[in-house]
Amino acid sequence: MHYERNEYHEGFSICGLIIAGAFLYWGFNNLYNWVWWWTGFILIAIGISIISSQIYKLTNRSKLRNVVKQEFEQNPNASIEEIARKTGITIKDVRAIVLDLKARGELRGKFSTKTGEAKHVEVTTSNQPEPHEKGNYCANCGTPIKNESALYCAYCGAKA
C-alpha cells in the first residue's frame, strides 16, 4: 500500500463527487452537439477519473485503519509517534485514525499522560464508544483531561 501525506485526513471529498457529476453532465450534453461532440468524451473521462479516485480514497481509509489496528495488536504499548515511524503514516493521520477507531469502538484504552505511550489498549470488534470523563479538555480531540499535570492526552496521545 502506498501512502501519501495527509491521505487519511484530506482524502475523500463530497465536493469531488459533485464536481465529477458536473463533468459527467457536461460531457453527456456535449455528445449531442455535432460540432464539439468529441469534447464530451474528454469531459466524461475527467468525471470518471474523479469518481474512481474518490472510491480509491474511501477504500484506502479502511486499509489505513487496519494497519494502525494491527500495529496496536502487535505492540499494545506503542505510542502514536512509534506507529507513525513504523508505518510511514504522518502523526496527524495516525491520531485521526486512532480517534476514528475509538469512536467506532474498535480500539479501547488510554494513553500515558507522561510518556504518550498506549496503556491498557484493547483492539475490539464492538461498536460501543468509550465513555468520557469530566475535567479539562484536550486541544486536539476535545476529550476531558482529569490529570492537570498531564503532558499527553490519555485519549488520543497528543501533547497537551
Residue pairs with C-beta under 8 A, 6 or more apart in sequence:
1 60
1 63
1 64
1 67
3 64
3 87
3 88
3 89
5 90
6 90
6 92
6 93
7 57
7 60
7 64
7 93
8 61
8 64
8 89
8 93
8 96
8 97
9 92
9 93
9 96
11 57
11 58
11 60
11 61
12 54
12 57
12 58
12 61
13 54
16 50
16 53
16 54
17 50
17 51
17 54
19 50
20 46
20 47
20 48
20 50
20 51
20 54
21 47
22 47
23 43
23 44
23 46
23 47
23 50
24 43
24 44
24 47
24 48
26 40
26 43
27 39
27 40
27 41
27 42
27 43
27 44
27 45
27 46
27 47
28 40
28 44
29 40
30 36
30 37
30 39
30 40
30 43
31 37
31 40
31 41
33 39
33 40
64 89
64 93
64 97
65 97
65 100
65 101
65 106
67 87
67 89
68 83
68 87
68 89
68 94
68 97
68 98
68 101
69 101
69 106
69 107
69 123
71 78
71 83
71 86
71 87
72 78
72 83
72 107
72 118
72 121
72 123
73 123
75 82
76 109
76 118
76 121
76 122
77 117
77 118
77 119
77 121
78 86
78 117
78 118
79 111
79 115
79 116
79 117
79 118
79 157
80 91
80 94
80 95
80 98
80 111
80 116
80 156
80 157
80 158
81 91
81 116
82 117
83 89
83 94
84 90
84 91
84 93
84 94
87 94
89 97
95 140
95 141
95 156
95 157
95 158
98 107
98 156
98 157
99 141
99 155
99 156
101 107
102 108
102 129
102 130
102 155
102 156
103 129
104 127
104 129
105 124
105 126
105 127
105 128
105 129
105 130
106 123
106 124
106 125
106 126
107 121
107 122
107 123
107 124
108 121
108 122
108 123
108 124
108 130
109 118
109 119
109 120
109 121
109 122
110 118
110 119
110 120
110 154
110 155
111 117
111 118
111 119
111 152
111 153
111 154
111 155
111 156
111 157
112 118
112 119
112 152
112 154
113 145
113 147
113 149
113 150
113 151
113 152
113 153
113 154
113 160
114 150
114 151
114 152
115 151
115 152
116 151
116 152
116 157
116 159
118 157
132 143
132 144
133 144
133 146
134 144
134 146
135 144
135 145
135 146
135 147
136 144
136 145
136 146
136 148
137 143
137 144
137 145
138 144
138 145
138 153
138 155
138 156
138 158
138 160
139 158
139 160
140 153
140 156
140 158
141 153
141 155
141 156
141 158
143 153
143 154
143 155
143 156
145 153
145 154
145 160
147 154
150 160
151 159
151 160
152 158
152 159
152 160
153 159
153 160
